[in-house]
Amino acid sequence: MPSTNRKADAIDTTPGLRPGLSQRQLNMIAIGGVIGAGLFVGSGVVIRATGPAAFLTYALCGGLIVLVMRMLAEMAAANPSTGAFADYATSALGGWAGFSVGWLYWYFWVIVVGFEAVAGAKVLTYWIHAPLWVLSLVLMVMMTATNLVSVSSFGEFEFWFAGIKVATIVVFLVLGMAFAVGLVPGHGADFSNLTSHGGFFPQGVGAVFAAIVVSIFSMTGTEVVTIAAAETPDPQRAVQRAMSTVVIRIATFFVGSVFLLAVILPWNSIEPGTSPYVDAFHHMGISGADQVMNAVVLTAVLSCLNSGLYTSSRMLFVLAARREAPAYLVKLSARGVPHLAIMVSSGVGFLCVIVAWLSPEMVFIFLLNSSGAIILFVYLLIALSQIVLRRRTPPEALRVRMWLFPGLSILAVTGIVAVLVRMAFDDTARSQLWLSLLSWAVVIAFYFGAKYARRNSHGDSRIGPAQPT
């Protein structure tokens, strides 16, 4: 985004990357990228903790995510960049913020990559009897190879992965609505499950807000499209088109489908850790739902794994271009992909898989908890960056505008802080908050330590973009 701040001089950090993603691929990534195992499986945890009102929890979370994505879209449309929020944070808040966003976001996604590889392996054991770590490594190799081939191969895989997820939700919405309103033979209209098992708020109104801590993480990943847009022929147009439907996507896929789950199933019949969508299909008399949904969940996991490798590698590439990571990571392969950044990110994912095998209850859980709240820190810095940069940007440069600025921007910041405060008082989420804060503190310490070292060795602590080789 245009800025009068001198730190904005280092914004262009995407040299050499080729525009290999089509608008078709980006649109599908935008539509289906947010749908993952967090919805297909995690929604059961939210419904059990909240009751029929669980869809209100998703509506609140969705509203917060929509505000943050609109703020990000405003900045990305004005200045598309693979570094996206790291660049904007640097320009708006200073080098420490851009460094924090870049490394925290990279750390979040490489941990997700390892976690999703293990989760995918667990799904595969439904059909294939093999050691979990072997299946995890196979999935890692497959997705690493996909990312190394070209950005278009990543986009094509993601296009079909997202298409399968979207198709599944659409089928569920159509069949679920028909079942609820009595269009299915032998079953009349019935919405009694919304009130007949302890009422609409069986766990109390407060449970709707308490469950936000769990449900908000199932919506992360929407921001990936602003990173991917930088590798399309027309990034500004790509961002505008991809982000224009974010409200409809969240309202339909999350709020709508969870509402139908609460209508079709008694909330207290759902077992946390299992997919309520399988139970709903079974309840509607659709056989083979467990096989189909396991395949869909596997697709969702592979999609997240694929996106995680892409996103983490691009962020690492940007950090290297900004001289905040080893300079050799800006090297591109003959196909125009940052192959070294991909291999390093994949390597950390491999290590997470090995750790999950050797020490699942200690080290792996520690890694997961230490990244648990990081995405909220990133969203907070995105929101603060937009508030600052909006005031510096000429009106003609704003191709996408945040609604009712600055009121809704401030509301978004307040909402994120409220979720973090809630985590501090939640017994199940408290450790994630404190360990994630520790991770942020370590990153900031590295930033100022490196800055101090540069000042002593060169007499100049400025950070500028490295040149690709």
Secondary structure, DSSP 4 states (H G I P E B T S, - for coil): ---SSGGGGG----TT------HHHHHHHHHHTT-SHHHHTHHHHHHHHH-TTHHHHHHHHHHHHHHHHHHHHHHHHHS--TTTHHHHHHHHH-HHHHHHHHHHHHHHHHHHHHHHHHHHHHHHTTT--S-HHHHHHHHHHHHHHHHHH-HHHHHHHHHHHHHHHHHHHHHHHHHHHHHHTT-STT-----GGGTTTT-S-TT-THHHHHTHHHHGGGGTTTTHHHHHGGGSSSHHHHHHHHHTTHHHHIIIIIIIHHHHHHHHS-GGGPPTTS-HHHHHHHHTT-TTHHHHHHHHHHHHHHHHHHHHHHHHHHHHHHHHHTTSS-GGGG---TTSS-HHHHHHHHHHHHHHHHHHHH-TTTHHHHHHHHTTTHHHHHHHHHHHHHHHHHHHS-GGG-SS--TTTTHHHHHHHHHHHHHHHHHHT-TTTHHHHHHHHHHHHHHHHHHHHHHHHHHHHHS-----PPPP-
